[in-house]
Amino acid sequence: MNPSYSLSILVPTIDESESLRQTVETLIGDKELNPDILEIILVTCEQTLETTLNVCRELETNYGPRVYRVTQRLPKLGGAFRSGLAKARGTHIVTMFADLESDPRLVPQLVSESKLFPGSIISASRWMQGGGFRDYGLSKLILNYLFQRMCGFGCKAKVSDFTYGFRLYPAAVLKEIPWRETDHAFVVEAILRPHFQQVPIREVAAVWSPRKDGKRRPRFRQYLRYVPTVCRAARQHSLPGSVNSAWAGAKAAEAGAPVTVA
């Protein structure tokens, strides 16, 4: 384990089983990635199915102290991520999903980019060249595209994918920001708040695939919840005395990374 670079990987889970097992086994089984993994934190809640909990117990048994469960203290997806990051001990934190919508085989590429730019957020993007969607549905695709373009234009952010919460963060970014959101809008807040603080953001192409098991969640209502999140983040940034780029500038200088969003 390299003490200067270590990963805490957060994986919230409710009703996934085989896809959860495959996610963890793929991460641990990657010879390039394995030495960097300090811990994989499986975040469960009161609604997590017993079959899913059984898979969690199996993974804990198979992989010892590097894979363990925590029970989320806040509700919904954002609450799961926030509960997990409170326990994370790594220098860097991966946020991903248990249903294979986030491909665990992409994590080594995120890590490689992160090691080149350790002060940057490395965000998976479905909209940059080389990325894409499988079986997403035309109406959802159009809605997703319009939101990404509107958000990028309105927030002056050179980011192509604000709603895909598959990312790798310097731990300090996640731990030093006072988060507000607890539902799925957290994934939007978690890219906009750092953007407004001028934390460098770099993107890696990713292909989204539909979940392999577990219940599908409605997308349209999620987009409606994103709008007030974007407005709050922009308004907070514009207030006098809002957090500026001091943290990001120092970290970027240490890492040799540009402060502008890439």
C-alpha positions in Angstrom: 0.0 0.0 0.0 1.3 3.4 -1.1 0.8 5.7 1.9 0.8 8.8 -0.4 -2.1 7.4 -2.5 -4.8 5.1 -1.2 -8.4 4.5 -2.3 -11.6 4.3 -0.3 -14.3 3.1 -2.7 -17.9 3.8 -1.7 -20.6 1.4 -2.9 -24.2 2.1 -1.7 -26.4 -1.0 -2.1 -30.1 -1.7 -1.5 -31.3 -4.6 -3.7 -28.3 -5.7 -5.7 -26.8 -9.1 -5.4 -24.9 -10.6 -8.3 -24.0 -7.2 -9.7 -22.7 -6.1 -6.2 -20.6 -9.3 -6.0 -19.2 -8.7 -9.5 -18.4 -5.1 -8.8 -16.3 -5.9 -5.7 -14.7 -9.0 -7.2 -13.7 -7.0 -10.3 -12.2 -4.2 -8.2 -10.2 -6.5 -5.9 -9.2 -8.8 -8.7 -7.6 -6.2 -10.8 -3.8 -6.6 -10.3 -3.0 -3.0 -11.2 -5.7 -1.5 -9.0 -5.5 -3.9 -6.0 -2.5 -2.3 -4.3 -4.1 1.1 -4.2 -7.3 -0.1 -2.5 -7.3 0.7 1.2 -11.0 -0.2 1.6 -14.3 -0.9 -0.1 -17.1 0.5 2.0 -20.5 -1.1 1.3 -23.1 1.3 2.5 -26.4 -0.3 3.5 -29.7 1.0 5.0 -32.8 -0.2 6.7 -34.3 -1.0 3.2 -31.4 -3.2 2.1 -32.7 -6.6 1.3 -31.6 -9.7 3.2 -30.2 -11.3 0.0 -28.1 -8.2 -0.5 -26.9 -8.2 3.1 -25.9 -11.9 2.6 -23.7 -10.9 -0.3 -22.2 -8.2 1.8 -21.4 -10.7 4.5 -19.9 -13.1 2.0 -17.7 -10.3 0.6 -16.6 -9.3 4.1 -15.6 -12.9 4.8 -13.8 -13.4 1.6 -11.8 -10.1 1.6 -11.3 -9.4 5.3 -10.9 -5.9 6.7 -10.6 -4.3 3.3 -14.3 -4.8 2.5 -16.8 -3.9 5.2 -20.3 -2.5 5.8 -21.5 0.7 7.3 -25.1 1.7 7.9 -26.1 5.1 6.4 -27.2 7.7 8.9 -28.8 10.0 6.3 -31.6 9.0 3.8 -31.4 8.1 0.1 -28.4 8.0 -2.3 -26.7 11.2 -1.2 -27.1 10.2 2.4 -25.4 6.9 1.6 -22.5 8.6 0.0 -22.2 11.1 2.8 -22.3 8.4 5.4 -19.6 6.4 3.6 -17.3 9.4 3.1 -17.5 10.1 6.9 -15.8 6.7 7.4 -13.4 6.8 4.5 -9.7 6.9 5.4 -8.0 7.0 1.9 -6.3 9.9 0.3 -8.8 9.6 -2.5 -12.4 8.5 -2.7 -14.3 6.7 -5.5 -18.1 7.1 -5.6 -19.8 4.4 -7.7 -22.8 2.1 -7.8 -23.6 -1.6 -7.0 -25.7 -2.3 -10.1 -23.0 -2.2 -12.8 -24.3 1.2 -14.2 -20.8 2.2 -13.2 -18.3 -0.2 -14.8 -15.7 -1.3 -12.2 -13.3 -2.0 -15.0 -13.0 1.7 -15.6 -11.7 2.5 -12.1 -8.0 1.7 -13.0 -8.3 4.4 -15.7 -9.7 6.9 -13.2 -6.9 6.1 -10.9 -4.2 6.5 -13.6 -5.6 9.9 -14.4 -5.8 10.8 -10.7 -2.2 9.9 -10.1 -1.2 12.3 -12.8 -3.4 15.0 -11.4 -3.9 14.1 -7.7 -5.5 17.4 -6.8 -8.2 17.0 -9.5 -11.6 15.4 -9.5 -11.7 12.6 -12.2 -15.2 12.2 -13.4 -16.6 9.5 -15.7 -18.5 11.1 -18.6 -21.0 9.4 -20.9 -21.1 12.5 -23.2 -17.5 12.9 -24.2 -16.0 11.2 -27.2 -15.7 7.5 -26.5 -18.5 7.4 -23.9 -22.2 6.6 -24.5 -25.4 4.9 -23.3 -26.8 1.4 -23.8 -30.5 0.8 -23.7 -31.2 4.2 -22.2 -34.3 5.3 -24.1 -34.6 8.2 -26.5 -36.8 10.5 -24.4 -34.4 10.0 -21.4 -31.4 10.6 -23.6 -32.8 13.9 -24.9 -33.7 15.0 -21.4 -30.3 14.1 -20.1 -28.6 15.9 -23.0 -30.6 19.1 -22.5 -29.9 19.2 -18.8 -26.2 18.7 -19.3 -26.0 21.5 -21.8 -28.1 23.9 -19.8 -26.2 23.2 -16.6 -22.8 23.6 -18.3 -23.9 26.9 -19.9 -25.6 28.3 -16.8 -22.8 27.4 -14.5 -19.9 28.2 -16.9 -18.5 24.7 -16.3 -16.5 22.8 -18.9 -18.1 19.5 -17.7 -20.0 17.3 -20.0 -21.8 15.0 -17.5 -23.1 16.5 -14.2 -25.5 13.6 -13.3 -23.3 10.5 -13.4 -22.0 10.0 -9.9 -19.1 7.7 -10.9 -16.1 9.8 -9.9 -12.8 9.8 -8.1 -12.1 12.7 -5.6 -9.3 13.9 -3.5 -10.6 13.0 -0.1 -10.3 16.6 1.2 -12.7 17.9 -1.4 -15.5 15.6 -0.2 -14.7 16.0 3.5 -14.2 19.8 3.6 -17.4 20.9 1.9 -20.6 21.2 4.0 -23.0 19.2 1.8 -26.8 19.9 1.7 -28.3 17.2 -0.5 -29.2 13.7 0.6 -31.1 12.4 -2.5 -29.8 11.7 -6.0 -29.3 15.4 -6.5 -26.1 14.9 -4.3 -24.3 13.7 -7.5 -25.0 17.1 -9.1 -24.1 19.1 -5.9 -20.9 17.0 -5.6 -19.6 18.3 -9.0 -21.0 21.9 -8.9 -19.8 22.9 -5.4 -16.2 21.9 -6.2 -16.5 23.6 -9.6 -17.5 26.8 -8.0 -14.5 26.5 -5.6 -12.3 26.1 -8.7 -11.3 22.5 -7.9 -9.9 21.1 -11.2 -12.2 18.6 -12.9 -11.0 16.2 -15.6 -13.2 13.7 -17.4 -12.7 10.1 -18.6 -15.1 8.6 -21.2 -17.5 5.9 -19.9 -20.2 3.8 -21.3 -23.4 3.5 -19.2 -25.2 0.2 -19.1 -28.6 -0.5 -17.4 -28.6 -2.1 -14.0 -28.3 -5.9 -14.1 -30.4 -6.6 -11.1 -32.4 -4.6 -8.5 -35.3 -2.2 -9.1 -35.0 0.6 -11.7 -35.6 4.1 -10.3 -37.6 6.8 -12.2 -35.4 9.3 -13.9 -37.7 12.2 -14.7 -38.4 13.1 -11.1 -34.7 13.0 -10.4 -34.1 15.7 -13.1 -36.8 17.9 -11.4 -34.9 17.6 -8.1 -31.7 18.7 -9.8 -32.9 22.1 -10.8 -33.1 23.6 -7.2 -29.8 22.0 -6.5 -28.2 23.9 -9.4 -29.8 27.1 -8.4 -28.7 26.8 -4.7 -25.1 26.0 -5.7 -24.9 28.9 -8.1 -26.6 31.3 -5.6 -24.3 30.3 -2.8 -21.3 30.8 -4.9 -22.4 34.4 -5.8 -22.9 35.4 -2.2 -20.3 37.7 -0.6 -17.8 35.7 1.5 -18.5 32.4 -0.3 -15.7 29.8 -0.4 -13.1 30.8 -3.0 -10.3 29.0 -4.8 -7.7 29.1 -2.0 -7.9 25.4 -1.2 -8.0 24.4 -4.9 -5.2 26.7 -5.9 -2.9 25.3 -3.2 -3.7 21.7 -4.1 -3.4 22.3 -7.8 0.0 23.9 -7.3 1.2 21.0 -5.2 0.0 18.6 -7.9 1.2 20.6 -10.8 -2.4 20.7 -12.2 -4.1 23.7 -13.8 -6.8 25.4 -11.7 -9.1 25.8 -14.6 -11.7 23.1 -15.2 -10.6 20.7 -17.9 
